[in-house]
Amino acid sequence: MKRKISLIILIVLNTQLITAQNNIKDTYYLSYELNLGNYLGVDFNLNYVFKNRYSLKLGFSGNVRKPKSQPEDYSAGLNGLFSVGIENPYDHLLNYRIDFGKIYNLNPQETIRVNFSFGIGYTIIKEPNNWQFTESDAVINLAENYTYSYRSYSTLSFIINPKIEFPFTRFYGLTISPMIQINKDRTYFGIGIGQMIGLLRKKKN
């Protein structure tokens, strides 16, 4: 009799556990995008969605552009032709951020949704300045014709990042994400196009 009671209790507990697991709606995934706007760069994010309604995002974005302070007659020389571009001067805009959002599913299949999020970021701005022209007697200039130094400083940004997500499967999807980063020194605006990988949505019963 005790064994039968124990077996019944075990079955009930297992049933409740399976039901609870099926009702869990929390998901988590990685996303990364290529950014196109007044800067160019990449955006990496760790995403957590609670009960298919609220989102939390931890992210990093790194963007560059041609320096606004660069002299018109600046030349990277022949060395610039063989470099991958990293060595050339750029304005850098780096951002570490935390975003909070709300999920809106746009179809019953939950394969199209809007993750409307906003947050704050710790922004690092790094820009070349103190440009100094360098004379060269060579017929062909192999090096840059200006020297410069970088100035780096940090600030806080307010971020608006509504993201349209397409979780075509439970584990893979695509994203389109307009973004605005606003601070007292610089503003970034653009759009990101990328991918999502992870547990994007729960399996329906």
N, C-alpha and C positions, 0 to 999 in steps of 0.2 A: 504494500500500500504506500509506504514512504517513497519507494522508487517511482511509483506512478505519479505521485504528487510532485516529486523532484523533476521528473521528465516533463510534466505539464508546465511547471514554472520555467524550466529551461526553454521550452518551445515558445512560451509567451514572451520571455525576455528577448529571445532571438528575433521574434517577429517584430517587437517594438524597436529593436536596434536596427533591423533592416528598413523599417518604415521611417525611422528618424534619418537614416542615411539617404534614403530616397528623397526626403524633404529638404535636405541641405541644399542651399542655393548659392553658397559662397563660391566664388571662382577666383582664379589668380593666373596671371599670364605676363609675359614679356612683350613689349612692343618697341619698335624702332622705326624711325622715319627719316627721310631725306628732306631737309628744309629748303624752301625756295622763297626768297623775299628780298628785303633790303640787305640781308645777310644771307650767306649760303652755309649749310652745315648739316649736322645730324642731331637726332634726338633719341635718347634711350630711356625707357620707363619700366618700372616694376609696378604692376597694377593689381589691385585687390577689389573685388566687387562683393558687397554684402547683401545677401538675399535678393540678388538681381535688381537692386534698386539704388544703392549708394556705392560710390567708388572712392578709393584712396589711391593716390599715385605718387610714387617717389621717382624723380627723374633727373637726368642730366642732359643739357644741350650744349653743343659747341658750334659756334658760328664764326665765320670770317667774312671780310669784305676788303676791297681795295682801300688803302688808307685815304681818308679825307684830307690828310695833311701832306700827302705825297706831292713833291714838285712835279710840274708838268713835263720837265725834261729828264725825269728819272729813268735810268736804264739799268736792267739787271746784267747787261753784258752778255757775252757768249755763255758764261756759266749758267745763266738763267735758262738757256735753251735746253740744257741737259739735266736740269734739276726737276724734281717732281712738284715743285711749287711751294713746298713747306718752308724752304729757306728764304723765299721772297717776303718782303714786309707785308703784313696784313693788320687790319684792325680786328681784334679778337673780342668776342662776346661769349663768355662762359657762364652757365647758369645751373645751380643746384636748387631743386625746388621740391615742394610738397603741395599737391593739389587735392581738393575735395570736390566731388561731383555727384550728379544724379543721372541715373540711367533711364532712358525713354525708349522702349521697344516700339518699332514702327510697323511691324507685321507679326501675325500670330506665330510664325515659325521662329521668330526671334533671330533672324539672320541679318536684319538691318536694325541698327539702334544708334541713338545719339547719347554720347557720354559728355554731358555739359559740365565742365569742371573749371574751377578757378582756384588760385592759390597764391603763395608767396615764394620768392626765390632769393637765394644769395648769389649775386651777380658779380663776376670779375671782369673788368674791362682792361684790356691791354692794347696799347696803341703806340706806334712809332712816332717819335718827335725829335727835335734837335737835329734836323737834317743839315749836313755839311757837304758842300760840293767838293769833290776830289779831282785834282788835275791829273791828267795822264798823258805821257808822251808817246804811248803806243799807238800804232796805226789802227789796230783792232783792239777795242777795249774788252778784255776778258772778264773784268770784274764790274761790280756796281760802281756807278759814278757818283754815288752819295753814301756817306756814312750816316748812321742814325742810332738812336738808343730808344729803348722801350720804356714807356710809363705805364705802371699798373696800379689800379685802385679798385675798390669794391663798393657795392651799394646793395640796397634791397629793391626788389622788383615786385610789382603786382602783375599777375599772369591770368589771362583769359584764354581758355583752350577748349572750345567745343570740338569734340571729335566724333566723326561719323564712322562707325565700326561695322564691318561686314564679316561676322563670324560664320563663314560658309559651312564649316564643320565644327565639331566640339573642340578641336585642337588647333585650328589654323584659320586665319582670316586676314583681311586687308583693312587699311585705315586711310581716311582723309581728314586732316586736322588743321584748320585755321588756328593761328596763334597770334596773340599780342602780348609782348612783354614791355611794361612801362616802368621807368624809374626816372629819377631827377636828372640823369646824365644822358641816357640813350634810350631809344625805343626800337624794338624789333617788331616787325609785322611780316607775316608770310603764311605759307601753307606747307604742311608736311604730307608726304605720301609714303606709306610703309606697310608693315606686316605685324601680325600678332601671332604668338606661339605660346601654347600652354593650355590650361583648362579654361576655355572661353565661355562655355555654357554647359549646364547640367543636362544629362540625358533625360528626356521626358518619358514618363511611364506609358 
